[in-house]
Amino acid sequence: MAFLCSCGGSNTMQEKPKLPESSLMPDAADNKPIVDQTEQKPAEQLSTAVSITKNDVDIDGDGVADSVHAYSTDLFKLPFYVDISLSADNTAYHTSINTDCLDTGNKMRIADITGDGVPEIVFPDLGGTSTRGEISAVTLQISDNGVKQIEVFKDGFFHKDGRNFTSSEVEADFTALKLVYSIKSYPSGKEYEIDLSDAAKLLPEHNEGYYSNVSFSFVTLAGDVVELSGGKYGIQVKTVIEADAEKADDGDTDFLSRYYLYSTLEYVEREWLVVDEYILLEDS
Protein backbone atom coordinates (compact mmCIF):
# COMPACT_ATOMS: atom_id res chain seq x y z
CA MET A 1 0.00 0.00 0.00
CA ALA A 2 1.36 3.41 -0.88
CA PHE A 3 0.63 6.88 0.35
CA LEU A 4 1.13 9.65 -2.19
CA CYS A 5 1.65 13.34 -1.56
CA SER A 6 1.67 15.53 -4.66
CA CYS A 7 4.16 20.40 -2.38
CA GLY A 8 5.56 11.49 -6.78
CA GLY A 9 -0.74 -6.83 -7.85
CA SER A 10 -3.72 -8.35 -7.54
CA ASN A 11 -6.88 -6.48 -6.93
CA THR A 12 -8.03 -7.03 -3.35
CA MET A 13 -10.95 -4.63 -3.59
CA GLN A 14 -14.31 -6.25 -4.18
CA GLU A 15 -15.60 -3.29 -6.18
CA LYS A 16 -14.06 0.07 -7.02
CA PRO A 17 -16.30 2.84 -5.66
CA LYS A 18 -18.00 5.13 -8.13
CA LEU A 19 -16.49 8.56 -7.64
CA PRO A 20 -18.39 11.71 -8.69
CA GLU A 21 -16.70 14.55 -10.48
CA SER A 22 -15.25 17.69 -8.94
CA SER A 23 -14.85 21.09 -10.58
CA LEU A 24 -11.16 21.91 -10.12
CA MET A 25 -9.96 20.93 -13.59
CA PRO A 26 -11.67 21.15 -16.99
CA ASP A 27 -12.49 17.65 -18.23
CA ALA A 28 -10.30 16.10 -20.89
CA ALA A 29 -11.81 13.24 -22.91
CA ASP A 30 -11.06 10.51 -20.37
CA ASN A 31 -9.93 12.58 -17.39
CA LYS A 32 -12.67 12.97 -14.80
CA PRO A 33 -11.58 14.73 -11.60
CA ILE A 34 -12.58 13.01 -8.37
CA VAL A 35 -14.73 14.83 -5.88
CA ASP A 36 -12.94 16.12 -2.79
CA GLN A 37 -14.12 13.92 0.08
CA THR A 38 -11.80 15.66 2.54
CA GLU A 39 -13.27 17.17 5.66
CA GLN A 40 -11.14 20.15 6.67
CA LYS A 41 -11.95 21.32 10.18
CA PRO A 42 -10.54 23.76 12.73
CA ALA A 43 -7.69 22.49 14.85
CA GLU A 44 -8.85 20.57 17.89
CA GLN A 45 -5.68 21.59 19.74
CA LEU A 46 -3.92 24.92 19.75
CA SER A 47 -0.72 23.24 18.54
CA THR A 48 -2.36 22.09 15.29
CA ALA A 49 -2.62 24.66 12.48
CA VAL A 50 -4.31 22.45 9.85
CA SER A 51 -6.24 19.22 10.32
CA ILE A 52 -7.57 17.02 7.47
CA THR A 53 -9.34 13.77 8.35
CA LYS A 54 -10.93 10.85 6.47
CA ASN A 55 -12.68 8.26 8.64
CA ASP A 56 -14.68 6.28 6.09
CA VAL A 57 -12.05 5.00 3.63
CA ASP A 58 -10.70 1.50 3.00
CA ILE A 59 -6.93 2.03 2.78
CA ASP A 60 -5.74 -1.59 2.81
CA GLY A 61 -8.44 -3.12 0.62
CA ASP A 62 -9.91 -5.45 3.24
CA GLY A 63 -13.42 -4.01 3.03
CA VAL A 64 -13.22 -2.36 6.47
CA ALA A 65 -13.23 1.43 6.83
CA ASP A 66 -9.93 2.90 8.06
CA SER A 67 -8.87 6.36 9.22
CA VAL A 68 -6.31 8.87 7.92
CA HIS A 69 -5.41 12.11 9.68
CA ALA A 70 -3.02 14.66 8.15
CA TYR A 71 -2.07 17.71 10.17
CA SER A 72 0.45 20.52 10.44
CA THR A 73 1.55 22.39 13.55
CA ASP A 74 2.68 25.44 11.56
CA LEU A 75 1.58 26.58 8.09
CA PHE A 76 5.05 27.83 7.21
CA LYS A 77 7.41 25.32 8.82
CA LEU A 78 8.36 21.71 8.12
CA PRO A 79 7.28 18.99 8.63
CA PHE A 80 3.64 17.93 8.55
CA TYR A 81 2.35 14.59 9.83
CA VAL A 82 0.16 11.72 8.64
CA ASP A 83 -1.45 9.23 11.03
CA ILE A 84 -2.97 6.04 9.56
CA SER A 85 -5.18 3.68 11.58
CA LEU A 86 -6.14 0.31 10.05
CA SER A 87 -9.35 -0.88 11.67
CA ALA A 88 -9.18 -4.62 11.02
CA ASP A 89 -5.98 -5.33 12.97
CA ASN A 90 -5.72 -2.12 15.00
CA THR A 91 -2.43 -1.24 13.30
CA ALA A 92 -1.40 2.42 13.45
CA TYR A 93 1.31 4.36 11.59
CA HIS A 94 2.68 7.82 12.28
CA THR A 95 5.01 9.53 9.80
CA SER A 96 6.34 13.03 9.11
CA ILE A 97 6.68 14.60 5.66
CA ASN A 98 9.70 16.87 5.40
CA THR A 99 8.48 18.98 2.47
CA ASP A 100 6.16 21.94 1.96
CA CYS A 101 3.80 22.14 4.89
CA LEU A 102 0.22 21.03 4.69
CA ASP A 103 -1.88 24.14 4.16
CA THR A 104 -5.52 25.13 4.35
CA GLY A 105 -5.94 24.95 0.57
CA ASN A 106 -4.60 21.40 0.14
CA LYS A 107 -6.74 18.36 -0.69
CA MET A 108 -6.51 14.72 0.30
CA ARG A 109 -7.68 12.04 -2.16
CA ILE A 110 -8.09 8.27 -1.94
CA ALA A 111 -7.46 6.39 -5.20
CA ASP A 112 -5.40 3.52 -6.62
CA ILE A 113 -2.75 5.60 -8.37
CA THR A 114 -0.07 2.88 -8.71
CA GLY A 115 -2.42 0.29 -10.20
CA ASP A 116 -1.64 -2.38 -7.58
CA GLY A 117 -5.29 -2.82 -6.64
CA VAL A 118 -4.94 -1.05 -3.27
CA PRO A 119 -5.93 2.62 -2.77
CA GLU A 120 -3.35 5.28 -2.02
CA ILE A 121 -3.57 8.52 -0.08
CA VAL A 122 -2.84 11.43 -2.41
CA PHE A 123 -2.15 15.08 -1.64
CA PRO A 124 -2.25 16.29 -5.28
CA ASP A 125 -1.53 19.99 -4.66
CA LEU A 126 0.74 20.01 -1.63
CA GLY A 127 2.22 23.47 -1.22
CA GLY A 128 0.14 24.86 -4.09
CA THR A 129 -1.41 27.85 -2.38
CA SER A 130 -0.90 31.57 -2.75
CA THR A 131 1.30 31.53 0.35
CA ARG A 132 3.59 28.65 -0.63
CA GLY A 133 4.01 28.71 -4.42
CA GLU A 134 4.55 25.67 -6.64
CA ILE A 135 3.31 22.22 -5.75
CA SER A 136 5.68 19.43 -4.74
CA ALA A 137 5.20 15.67 -4.51
CA VAL A 138 6.15 12.81 -2.19
CA THR A 139 5.20 9.11 -2.08
CA LEU A 140 4.79 7.18 1.15
CA GLN A 141 4.66 3.41 0.75
CA ILE A 142 3.54 1.31 3.70
CA SER A 143 4.52 -2.28 4.44
CA ASP A 144 5.12 -4.59 7.38
CA ASN A 145 8.44 -2.80 7.88
CA GLY A 146 6.83 0.63 8.25
CA VAL A 147 6.48 3.65 5.98
CA LYS A 148 8.89 4.34 3.11
CA GLN A 149 9.19 7.64 1.23
CA ILE A 150 9.50 7.49 -2.57
CA GLU A 151 9.78 10.35 -5.08
CA VAL A 152 6.87 11.10 -7.39
CA PHE A 153 8.09 14.22 -9.20
CA LYS A 154 11.84 14.29 -9.83
CA ASP A 155 14.18 17.23 -10.38
CA GLY A 156 13.15 18.99 -13.57
CA PHE A 157 9.81 17.17 -13.59
CA PHE A 158 7.24 19.60 -12.19
CA HIS A 159 9.76 20.34 -9.46
CA LYS A 160 10.14 23.87 -8.16
CA ASP A 161 13.95 23.73 -8.40
CA GLY A 162 14.04 22.24 -11.90
CA ARG A 163 13.51 23.51 -15.45
CA ASN A 164 10.24 22.24 -16.85
CA PHE A 165 9.40 24.80 -19.56
CA THR A 166 11.21 27.14 -21.93
CA SER A 167 10.11 29.65 -24.56
CA SER A 168 11.57 30.66 -27.91
CA GLU A 169 13.64 33.86 -28.23
CA VAL A 170 11.99 36.65 -26.30
CA GLU A 171 13.20 39.61 -28.39
CA ALA A 172 10.10 41.02 -30.01
CA ASP A 173 9.12 43.37 -32.82
CA PHE A 174 5.86 44.82 -31.56
CA THR A 175 5.31 46.60 -34.88
CA ALA A 176 5.09 43.27 -36.76
CA LEU A 177 1.77 41.86 -37.86
CA LYS A 178 2.44 38.60 -36.04
CA LEU A 179 3.91 37.95 -32.61
CA VAL A 180 4.14 34.17 -32.23
CA TYR A 181 6.20 32.16 -29.75
CA SER A 182 6.94 28.51 -29.05
CA ILE A 183 6.64 27.00 -25.57
CA LYS A 184 8.29 23.65 -24.86
CA SER A 185 7.16 21.32 -22.07
CA TYR A 186 10.11 19.14 -21.06
CA PRO A 187 8.07 16.61 -19.03
CA SER A 188 5.94 15.72 -22.08
CA GLY A 189 8.33 16.72 -24.87
CA LYS A 190 5.55 18.70 -26.57
CA GLU A 191 5.78 22.19 -28.05
CA TYR A 192 2.95 24.72 -28.15
CA GLU A 193 2.48 27.81 -30.30
CA ILE A 194 1.36 30.93 -28.49
CA ASP A 195 0.07 33.78 -30.64
CA LEU A 196 0.35 37.12 -28.83
CA SER A 197 -0.47 39.27 -31.86
CA ASP A 198 -3.92 40.43 -30.74
CA ALA A 199 -2.81 40.93 -27.14
CA ALA A 200 0.13 43.08 -28.26
CA LYS A 201 -2.13 45.37 -30.28
CA LEU A 202 -4.03 46.24 -27.10
CA LEU A 203 -0.91 47.67 -25.47
CA PRO A 204 -0.46 51.46 -25.47
CA GLU A 205 2.20 52.72 -27.89
CA HIS A 206 2.95 49.23 -29.15
CA ASN A 207 3.94 50.63 -32.55
CA GLU A 208 6.39 53.21 -31.23
CA GLY A 209 9.27 51.11 -29.91
CA TYR A 210 7.98 51.33 -26.37
CA TYR A 211 8.38 47.57 -25.81
CA SER A 212 11.39 45.45 -26.74
CA ASN A 213 10.94 41.91 -25.36
CA VAL A 214 8.40 39.35 -24.22
CA SER A 215 8.98 37.58 -20.91
CA PHE A 216 7.33 34.31 -19.83
CA SER A 217 6.76 32.89 -16.36
CA PHE A 218 5.77 29.30 -15.53
CA VAL A 219 4.26 28.23 -12.20
CA THR A 220 2.80 24.76 -11.53
CA LEU A 221 0.38 25.57 -8.73
CA ALA A 222 -2.57 23.17 -8.70
CA GLY A 223 -3.20 19.46 -8.94
CA ASP A 224 -5.92 16.84 -8.64
CA VAL A 225 -6.53 13.12 -9.03
CA VAL A 226 -8.27 12.22 -12.29
CA GLU A 227 -9.80 9.04 -13.68
CA LEU A 228 -8.08 7.82 -16.84
CA SER A 229 -9.30 5.43 -19.51
CA GLY A 230 -9.49 1.79 -18.48
CA GLY A 231 -10.47 2.61 -14.91
CA LYS A 232 -7.00 3.82 -13.94
CA TYR A 233 -6.19 6.97 -11.99
CA GLY A 234 -3.53 9.63 -12.44
CA ILE A 235 -2.53 13.08 -11.24
CA GLN A 236 -3.34 16.15 -13.30
CA VAL A 237 -1.37 19.32 -12.60
CA LYS A 238 -2.03 22.86 -13.83
CA THR A 239 0.78 25.19 -14.88
CA VAL A 240 0.08 28.90 -15.32
CA ILE A 241 2.00 30.47 -18.22
CA GLU A 242 2.00 34.26 -18.23
CA ALA A 243 3.36 36.44 -21.04
CA ASP A 244 4.39 40.04 -20.37
CA ALA A 245 5.71 42.82 -22.60
CA GLU A 246 9.00 44.28 -21.36
CA LYS A 247 9.54 48.03 -21.69
CA ALA A 248 12.63 49.11 -23.58
CA ASP A 249 13.64 51.92 -21.23
CA ASP A 250 13.39 50.50 -17.71
CA GLY A 251 12.61 46.79 -18.06
CA ASP A 252 9.21 47.05 -16.37
CA THR A 253 6.49 44.82 -17.80
CA ASP A 254 2.86 45.05 -18.86
CA PHE A 255 0.58 42.02 -18.95
CA LEU A 256 -0.06 40.40 -22.34
CA SER A 257 -1.80 37.06 -21.91
CA ARG A 258 -2.23 34.04 -19.63
CA TYR A 259 -2.44 30.37 -20.55
CA TYR A 260 -3.12 27.20 -18.54
CA LEU A 261 -1.25 23.99 -19.33
CA TYR A 262 -2.86 20.79 -18.01
CA SER A 263 -0.56 17.77 -17.74
CA THR A 264 -1.84 14.31 -16.74
CA LEU A 265 0.62 11.89 -15.18
CA GLU A 266 0.20 8.12 -14.96
CA TYR A 267 2.30 5.71 -12.89
CA VAL A 268 3.70 3.17 -15.39
CA GLU A 269 6.25 0.51 -14.43
CA ARG A 270 7.43 2.47 -11.37
CA GLU A 271 7.79 5.72 -13.32
CA TRP A 272 5.57 8.78 -13.74
CA LEU A 273 4.85 9.60 -17.37
CA VAL A 274 2.92 12.48 -18.94
CA VAL A 275 0.19 10.64 -20.85
CA ASP A 276 -1.94 13.64 -21.80
CA GLU A 277 -1.32 17.38 -22.01
CA TYR A 278 -3.16 20.36 -23.46
CA ILE A 279 -3.05 24.15 -23.26
CA LEU A 280 -5.89 26.66 -22.93
CA LEU A 281 -6.01 30.41 -23.20
CA GLU A 282 -7.50 32.04 -20.13
CA ASP A 283 -11.28 32.49 -20.51
CA SER A 284 -11.30 30.45 -23.71
C-alpha positions in Angstrom: 0.0 0.0 0.0 1.4 3.4 -0.9 0.6 6.9 0.3 1.1 9.7 -2.2 1.6 13.3 -1.6 1.7 15.5 -4.7 4.2 20.4 -2.4 5.6 11.5 -6.8 -0.7 -6.8 -7.9 -3.7 -8.3 -7.5 -6.9 -6.5 -6.9 -8.0 -7.0 -3.4 -11.0 -4.6 -3.6 -14.3 -6.3 -4.2 -15.6 -3.3 -6.2 -14.1 0.1 -7.0 -16.3 2.8 -5.7 -18.0 5.1 -8.1 -16.5 8.6 -7.6 -18.4 11.7 -8.7 -16.7 14.5 -10.5 -15.3 17.7 -8.9 -14.9 21.1 -10.6 -11.2 21.9 -10.1 -10.0 20.9 -13.6 -11.7 21.2 -17.0 -12.5 17.7 -18.2 -10.3 16.1 -20.9 -11.8 13.2 -22.9 -11.1 10.5 -20.4 -9.9 12.6 -17.4 -12.7 13.0 -14.8 -11.6 14.7 -11.6 -12.6 13.0 -8.4 -14.7 14.8 -5.9 -12.9 16.1 -2.8 -14.1 13.9 0.1 -11.8 15.7 2.5 -13.3 17.2 5.7 -11.1 20.1 6.7 -12.0 21.3 10.2 -10.5 23.8 12.7 -7.7 22.5 14.8 -8.8 20.6 17.9 -5.7 21.6 19.7 -3.9 24.9 19.8 -0.7 23.2 18.5 -2.4 22.1 15.3 -2.6 24.7 12.5 -4.3 22.5 9.8 -6.2 19.2 10.3 -7.6 17.0 7.5 -9.3 13.8 8.4 -10.9 10.8 6.5 -12.7 8.3 8.6 -14.7 6.3 6.1 -12.0 5.0 3.6 -10.7 1.5 3.0 -6.9 2.0 2.8 -5.7 -1.6 2.8 -8.4 -3.1 0.6 -9.9 -5.5 3.2 -13.4 -4.0 3.0 -13.2 -2.4 6.5 -13.2 1.4 6.8 -9.9 2.9 8.1 -8.9 6.4 9.2 -6.3 8.9 7.9 -5.4 12.1 9.7 -3.0 14.7 8.2 -2.1 17.7 10.2 0.5 20.5 10.4 1.5 22.4 13.6 2.7 25.4 11.6 1.6 26.6 8.1 5.1 27.8 7.2 7.4 25.3 8.8 8.4 21.7 8.1 7.3 19.0 8.6 3.6 17.9 8.5 2.3 14.6 9.8 0.2 11.7 8.6 -1.5 9.2 11.0 -3.0 6.0 9.6 -5.2 3.7 11.6 -6.1 0.3 10.1 -9.3 -0.9 11.7 -9.2 -4.6 11.0 -6.0 -5.3 13.0 -5.7 -2.1 15.0 -2.4 -1.2 13.3 -1.4 2.4 13.5 1.3 4.4 11.6 2.7 7.8 12.3 5.0 9.5 9.8 6.3 13.0 9.1 6.7 14.6 5.7 9.7 16.9 5.4 8.5 19.0 2.5 6.2 21.9 2.0 3.8 22.1 4.9 0.2 21.0 4.7 -1.9 24.1 4.2 -5.5 25.1 4.4 -5.9 25.0 0.6 -4.6 21.4 0.1 -6.7 18.4 -0.7 -6.5 14.7 0.3 -7.7 12.0 -2.2 -8.1 8.3 -1.9 -7.5 6.4 -5.2 -5.4 3.5 -6.6 -2.7 5.6 -8.4 -0.1 2.9 -8.7 -2.4 0.3 -10.2 -1.6 -2.4 -7.6 -5.3 -2.8 -6.6 -4.9 -1.0 -3.3 -5.9 2.6 -2.8 -3.3 5.3 -2.0 -3.6 8.5 -0.1 -2.8 11.4 -2.4 -2.1 15.1 -1.6 -2.2 16.3 -5.3 -1.5 20.0 -4.7 0.7 20.0 -1.6 2.2 23.5 -1.2 0.1 24.9 -4.1 -1.4 27.8 -2.4 -0.9 31.6 -2.7 1.3 31.5 0.3 3.6 28.7 -0.6 4.0 28.7 -4.4 4.6 25.7 -6.6 3.3 22.2 -5.8 5.7 19.4 -4.7 5.2 15.7 -4.5 6.1 12.8 -2.2 5.2 9.1 -2.1 4.8 7.2 1.2 4.7 3.4 0.7 3.5 1.3 3.7 4.5 -2.3 4.4 5.1 -4.6 7.4 8.4 -2.8 7.9 6.8 0.6 8.3 6.5 3.7 6.0 8.9 4.3 3.1 9.2 7.6 1.2 9.5 7.5 -2.6 9.8 10.3 -5.1 6.9 11.1 -7.4 8.1 14.2 -9.2 11.8 14.3 -9.8 14.2 17.2 -10.4 13.1 19.0 -13.6 9.8 17.2 -13.6 7.2 19.6 -12.2 9.8 20.3 -9.5 10.1 23.9 -8.2 13.9 23.7 -8.4 14.0 22.2 -11.9 13.5 23.5 -15.4 10.2 22.2 -16.9 9.4 24.8 -19.6 11.2 27.1 -21.9 10.1 29.6 -24.6 11.6 30.7 -27.9 13.6 33.9 -28.2 12.0 36.7 -26.3 13.2 39.6 -28.4 10.1 41.0 -30.0 9.1 43.4 -32.8 5.9 44.8 -31.6 5.3 46.6 -34.9 5.1 43.3 -36.8 1.8 41.9 -37.9 2.4 38.6 -36.0 3.9 38.0 -32.6 4.1 34.2 -32.2 6.2 32.2 -29.7 6.9 28.5 -29.0 6.6 27.0 -25.6 8.3 23.7 -24.9 7.2 21.3 -22.1 10.1 19.1 -21.1 8.1 16.6 -19.0 5.9 15.7 -22.1 8.3 16.7 -24.9 5.6 18.7 -26.6 5.8 22.2 -28.0 3.0 24.7 -28.2 2.5 27.8 -30.3 1.4 30.9 -28.5 0.1 33.8 -30.6 0.3 37.1 -28.8 -0.5 39.3 -31.9 -3.9 40.4 -30.7 -2.8 40.9 -27.1 0.1 43.1 -28.3 -2.1 45.4 -30.3 -4.0 46.2 -27.1 -0.9 47.7 -25.5 -0.5 51.5 -25.5 2.2 52.7 -27.9 2.9 49.2 -29.2 3.9 50.6 -32.5 6.4 53.2 -31.2 9.3 51.1 -29.9 8.0 51.3 -26.4 8.4 47.6 -25.8 11.4 45.4 -26.7 10.9 41.9 -25.4 8.4 39.3 -24.2 9.0 37.6 -20.9 7.3 34.3 -19.8 6.8 32.9 -16.4 5.8 29.3 -15.5 4.3 28.2 -12.2 2.8 24.8 -11.5 0.4 25.6 -8.7 -2.6 23.2 -8.7 -3.2 19.5 -8.9 -5.9 16.8 -8.6 -6.5 13.1 -9.0 -8.3 12.2 -12.3 -9.8 9.0 -13.7 -8.1 7.8 -16.8 -9.3 5.4 -19.5 -9.5 1.8 -18.5 -10.5 2.6 -14.9 -7.0 3.8 -13.9 -6.2 7.0 -12.0 -3.5 9.6 -12.4 -2.5 13.1 -11.2 -3.3 16.2 -13.3 -1.4 19.3 -12.6 -2.0 22.9 -13.8 0.8 25.2 -14.9 0.1 28.9 -15.3 2.0 30.5 -18.2 2.0 34.3 -18.2 3.4 36.4 -21.0 4.4 40.0 -20.4 5.7 42.8 -22.6 9.0 44.3 -21.4 9.5 48.0 -21.7 12.6 49.1 -23.6 13.6 51.9 -21.2 13.4 50.5 -17.7 12.6 46.8 -18.1 9.2 47.1 -16.4 6.5 44.8 -17.8 2.9 45.0 -18.9 0.6 42.0 -18.9 -0.1 40.4 -22.3 -1.8 37.1 -21.9 -2.2 34.0 -19.6 -2.4 30.4 -20.6 -3.1 27.2 -18.5 -1.2 24.0 -19.3 -2.9 20.8 -18.0 -0.6 17.8 -17.7 -1.8 14.3 -16.7 0.6 11.9 -15.2 0.2 8.1 -15.0 2.3 5.7 -12.9 3.7 3.2 -15.4 6.3 0.5 -14.4 7.4 2.5 -11.4 7.8 5.7 -13.3 5.6 8.8 -13.7 4.8 9.6 -17.4 2.9 12.5 -18.9 0.2 10.6 -20.9 -1.9 13.6 -21.8 -1.3 17.4 -22.0 -3.2 20.4 -23.5 -3.0 24.2 -23.3 -5.9 26.7 -22.9 -6.0 30.4 -23.2 -7.5 32.0 -20.1 -11.3 32.5 -20.5 -11.3 30.5 -23.7 
